[in-house]
Amino acid sequence: MQINVSGLLKGSIGASRDYEINEVVDYREDNLTIPVNGHVKLVRTNRSILVKGNLNVSVKTTCARCLKDFDCPLEIVIEEEYFPILDIGSGYPMPAPEESDSFTIDEHQILDMTEAIRQYALLAIPMKPLCRNNCNGI
């Protein structure tokens, strides 16, 4: 899920853009994909782009009681900061963010939300997912 943010990076601090999301993203290394729907807002800060949004995803998982595969609907609230690696005006490299695992905006001013959505979806899966509340098990 990629968004070109060059216009937003050129804008003033506080400028924002809203996006409706209706896409499919890679979920795991085995090319399993998940549908993603929702709304995100991108806000220009003094050093980055702040992404805030509410997304609905459906993850295929296994029931902890009956061991059948099922689609587990999840609602995730995303809030992440993306740092540009190049200055939009001069083209010179920007200083690296303090956190080593920060998300970045590439040299073409493309903000890729795929990894953040994948991480948030993995964290939202219940520890013992149930296909239904009254599942009797095996």
Long-range contacts (C-beta under 8 A, 24 or more apart in sequence): 1-25, 1-36, 1-112, 1-113, 1-114, 1-117, 2-110, 2-111, 2-112, 2-113, 2-114, 3-42, 3-110, 3-111, 3-113, 4-108, 4-109, 4-110, 4-111, 5-42, 5-49, 5-82, 5-105, 5-109, 5-110, 5-111, 6-88, 6-109, 8-42, 8-44, 8-49, 9-44, 9-49, 9-84, 9-88, 9-105, 9-109, 10-88, 10-89, 11-44, 12-44, 13-44, 13-45, 13-46, 14-43, 14-44, 15-43, 15-44, 16-41, 16-42, 16-43, 16-44, 17-41, 17-42, 18-42, 21-53, 21-55, 25-114, 25-117, 25-118, 26-114, 26-118, 27-59, 27-118, 27-121, 32-60, 34-58, 34-59, 34-60, 34-121, 36-117, 40-78, 40-113, 42-111, 45-81, 47-83, 48-81, 48-82, 48-83, 48-84, 48-97, 49-81, 49-82, 49-84, 49-105, 49-111, 50-79, 50-80, 50-81, 50-82, 51-78, 51-79, 51-80, 51-81, 51-82, 51-111, 51-113, 51-116, 52-78, 52-79, 53-77, 53-78, 53-79, 54-78, 55-117, 55-120, 57-117, 57-121, 57-124, 59-121, 59-125, 61-125, 61-129, 62-129, 63-129, 63-130, 63-131, 63-135, 64-128, 64-129, 64-130, 65-130, 65-131, 65-135, 65-136, 65-137, 65-138, 66-131, 66-135, 66-136, 66-137, 66-138, 67-138, 68-131, 70-129, 70-131, 72-125, 72-126, 72-129, 74-121, 74-124, 74-125, 75-124, 76-117, 76-120, 76-121, 76-124, 77-120, 78-113, 78-116, 78-117, 78-120, 80-113, 80-116, 82-111, 84-109
